[in-house]
Amino acid sequence: MSLGFLAAVLASPLGADPLPRIVCLGTSLTAGFGLDDPDLAWPALLQKKVDEAGLHYRVVNAGVSGETSAGALRRMDWLLKDKAAVLVVETGANDGLRGQDPAATRANIQAILDRARRQSPPPTVVLAGMMAPPNLGTAYTQPFRAIFPELAKANGAALVPFLLDGVAGVSHLNQADGIHPTAEGQRIVADNVWRVLKPLLIPKGATR
């Protein structure tokens, strides 16, 4: 997804689309890098699941390729200019690929969750777990992996234990780079998110 297209989606007047928004903040894994059609990326697949379930939400793909958790944090004010009902946070993958300090990644994601909490009313938050490449060694990969369940518990966020569960390391589910899911892999990622997201969504006319 290009930044221009993303800007056009997010800048649309709230009155033009009365549906509550599910904003998927993410990296190239969310943006759909390498796919022939952005409608093959997991946020678009979530929209289909939402529609098929008779739920009334608009899913927004706010993925930006190459972005770190620091970049995601810098976008938060802009992303929440129009309120989100649900915020799905997928960030940190590029931090791990670059071997960035897990403490800094943790602090950035905590700041993202703090910013979301300042929205009134705050969105329901889903945090997608991520893992660092194993070649970085357990001294790095273990504290990196622990960031996500620990932050989810501390902040009362729902957790997708590992976004790429069932996809990572499976050659035919990934593109040639071994990192980005194919269209088939994206369907599995959408299922991983949907299992956690669906129970959090409110049917039209219901209250919580």
Secondary structure per residue as TSV (DSSP state, phi and psi in degrees):
chain	resnum	aa	ss	phi	psi
A	1	M	-	360.0	132.4
A	2	S	-	-80.1	156.6
A	3	L	H	-62.9	-34.0
A	4	G	H	-62.8	-43.2
A	5	F	H	-66.4	-42.6
A	6	L	H	-60.2	-43.4
A	7	A	H	-62.0	-40.3
A	8	A	H	-63.8	-39.9
A	9	V	H	-66.5	-48.1
A	10	L	H	-74.0	-22.3
A	11	A	T	-87.5	-3.3
A	12	S	S	-61.4	136.1
A	13	P	-	-58.4	138.1
A	14	L	G	-57.3	-36.3
A	15	G	G	-67.1	-19.4
A	16	A	G	-73.4	-20.1
A	17	D	-	-142.8	98.6
A	18	P	-	-75.1	-6.8
A	19	L	S	-69.4	139.7
A	20	P	-	-63.1	147.0
A	21	R	E	-99.7	136.9
A	22	I	E	-104.0	106.2
A	23	V	E	-96.0	121.6
A	24	C	E	-101.6	94.8
A	25	L	E	-80.6	124.7
A	26	G	E	-167.1	-173.3
A	27	T	S	-100.6	-158.7
A	28	S	H	-61.9	-24.7
A	29	L	H	-63.2	-31.7
A	30	T	H	-88.8	-39.7
A	31	A	H	-63.8	-24.4
A	32	G	T	89.9	34.6
A	33	F	T	-51.8	132.8
A	34	G	T	83.0	-4.9
A	35	L	-	-84.6	151.4
A	36	D	S	-69.9	-24.7
A	37	D	-	-144.4	128.8
A	38	P	G	-61.0	-19.2
A	39	D	G	-71.7	-4.3
A	40	L	G	-92.2	-8.2
A	41	A	S	-76.1	155.2
A	42	W	H	-60.8	-33.0
A	43	P	H	-61.9	-39.6
A	44	A	H	-66.5	-35.7
A	45	L	H	-67.8	-34.0
A	46	L	H	-63.0	-39.6
A	47	Q	H	-58.3	-41.1
A	48	K	H	-62.9	-40.9
A	49	K	H	-66.5	-40.7
A	50	V	H	-59.2	-47.8
A	51	D	H	-64.0	-43.5
A	52	E	H	-65.7	-28.7
A	53	A	T	-82.4	-1.8
A	54	G	T	73.8	22.4
A	55	L	-	-95.1	154.7
A	56	H	-	-117.8	86.4
A	57	Y	-	-141.4	156.1
A	58	R	E	-111.9	119.7
A	59	V	E	-87.3	127.4
A	60	V	E	-111.2	122.0
A	61	N	E	-83.9	106.4
A	62	A	E	-111.1	42.3
A	63	G	E	-89.2	140.8
A	64	V	-	-131.1	120.8
A	65	S	T	-63.0	137.2
A	66	G	T	82.3	0.6
A	67	E	-	-79.6	140.1
A	68	T	-	-93.0	175.7
A	69	S	H	-63.7	-31.5
A	70	A	H	-64.4	-41.2
A	71	G	H	-65.6	-39.7
A	72	A	H	-61.5	-41.4
A	73	L	H	-61.3	-41.1
A	74	R	H	-64.3	-23.4
A	75	R	T	-87.6	-7.2
A	76	M	H	-61.6	-42.9
A	77	D	H	-60.2	-41.4
A	78	W	H	-66.0	-44.8
A	79	L	H	-63.4	-33.6
A	80	L	T	-98.6	13.5
A	81	K	S	-58.0	-41.3
A	82	D	S	-100.3	129.8
A	83	K	-	-61.8	146.7
A	84	A	-	-103.5	136.7
A	85	A	S	-80.0	-37.3
A	86	V	E	-135.5	136.8
A	87	L	E	-118.7	116.9
A	88	V	E	-98.9	119.9
A	89	V	E	-105.8	111.0
A	90	E	-	-120.2	96.2
A	91	T	-	-149.8	162.6
A	92	G	-	109.5	-18.6
A	93	A	H	-59.4	-43.7
A	94	N	H	-73.7	-27.8
A	95	D	H	-59.9	-46.8
A	96	G	H	-65.4	-41.8
A	97	L	H	-60.9	-31.3
A	98	R	T	-94.1	0.6
A	99	G	T	66.8	30.3
A	100	Q	-	-71.3	155.7
A	101	D	-	-57.7	120.1
A	102	P	H	-57.1	-30.6
A	103	A	H	-63.8	-36.8
A	104	A	H	-70.1	-40.1
A	105	T	H	-61.9	-44.9
A	106	R	H	-58.3	-46.0
A	107	A	H	-63.6	-39.4
A	108	N	H	-65.2	-44.0
A	109	I	H	-67.9	-38.7
A	110	Q	H	-60.4	-40.5
A	111	A	H	-65.3	-35.8
A	112	I	H	-61.4	-45.5
A	113	L	H	-67.2	-36.6
A	114	D	H	-63.4	-42.2
A	115	R	H	-65.0	-40.5
A	116	A	H	-61.6	-38.2
A	117	R	H	-65.7	-24.4
A	118	R	T	-78.3	-11.8
A	119	Q	S	-67.2	144.7
A	120	S	S	-121.3	114.3
A	121	P	S	-75.2	156.0
A	122	P	-	-69.2	150.6
A	123	P	-	-74.5	157.0
A	124	T	E	-68.9	134.8
A	125	V	E	-114.4	133.3
A	126	V	E	-117.1	124.6
A	127	L	E	-107.1	125.6
A	128	A	E	-92.7	122.1
A	129	G	-	-71.7	149.3
A	130	M	-	-138.6	158.3
A	131	M	-	-124.5	150.7
A	132	A	-	-89.0	156.3
A	133	P	-	-57.7	136.0
A	134	P	G	-63.1	-22.6
A	135	N	G	-66.0	-11.5
A	136	L	G	-80.0	-9.6
A	137	G	-	88.0	154.4
A	138	T	H	-65.8	-26.7
A	139	A	H	-63.2	-23.4
A	140	Y	H	-99.3	-48.0
A	141	T	H	-67.1	-34.0
A	142	Q	H	-67.8	-50.6
A	143	P	H	-65.5	-29.9
A	144	F	H	-65.2	-49.0
A	145	R	H	-61.5	-33.9
A	146	A	H	-70.4	-18.5
A	147	I	H	-52.4	-46.3
A	148	F	H	-74.7	-51.4
A	149	P	H	-64.6	-33.6
A	150	E	H	-68.4	-42.7
A	151	L	H	-68.9	-38.5
A	152	A	H	-60.2	-45.7
A	153	K	H	-64.9	-44.1
A	154	A	H	-66.8	-27.3
A	155	N	H	-109.6	4.9
A	156	G	T	66.2	29.2
A	157	A	-	-93.8	149.9
A	158	A	E	-74.2	147.5
A	159	L	E	-121.0	127.6
A	160	V	E	-89.8	109.4
A	161	P	S	-52.9	-42.8
A	162	F	-	-151.1	114.8
A	163	L	T	-52.4	-42.0
A	164	L	T	-97.0	22.8
A	165	D	T	-57.9	129.0
A	166	G	T	83.9	-4.0
A	167	V	T	-119.3	-46.8
A	168	A	T	-58.5	130.6
A	169	G	T	82.5	-2.1
A	170	V	-	-99.1	107.9
A	171	S	G	-57.7	-43.9
A	172	H	G	-75.3	-8.8
A	173	L	G	-98.1	0.1
A	174	N	B	-124.2	152.7
A	175	Q	-	-70.5	179.5
A	176	A	T	-59.3	-25.0
A	177	D	T	-76.3	-9.8
A	178	G	S	73.8	7.1
A	179	I	S	-116.6	-45.3
A	180	H	S	-96.6	129.4
A	181	P	B	-63.3	146.4
A	182	T	-	-73.7	179.4
A	183	A	H	-58.4	-39.7
A	184	E	H	-66.3	-41.4
A	185	G	H	-63.6	-37.7
A	186	Q	H	-61.9	-33.5
A	187	R	H	-64.7	-37.3
A	188	I	H	-69.4	-41.4
A	189	V	H	-59.5	-44.2
A	190	A	H	-59.0	-40.6
A	191	D	H	-63.6	-40.4
A	192	N	H	-59.7	-43.5
A	193	V	H	-72.5	-41.0
A	194	W	H	-62.4	-37.0
A	195	R	H	-58.5	-34.9
A	196	V	H	-87.2	-38.1
A	197	L	H	-73.2	-43.9
A	198	K	G	-53.4	-45.9
A	199	P	G	-65.2	-13.8
A	200	L	G	-90.4	-11.4
A	201	L	-	-88.4	144.7
A	202	I	-	-104.1	123.0
A	203	P	-	-60.3	150.0
A	204	K	T	-57.7	131.9
A	205	G	T	90.6	-13.4
A	206	A	-	-86.8	162.3
A	207	T	-	-125.6	160.8
A	208	R	-	-134.9	360.0
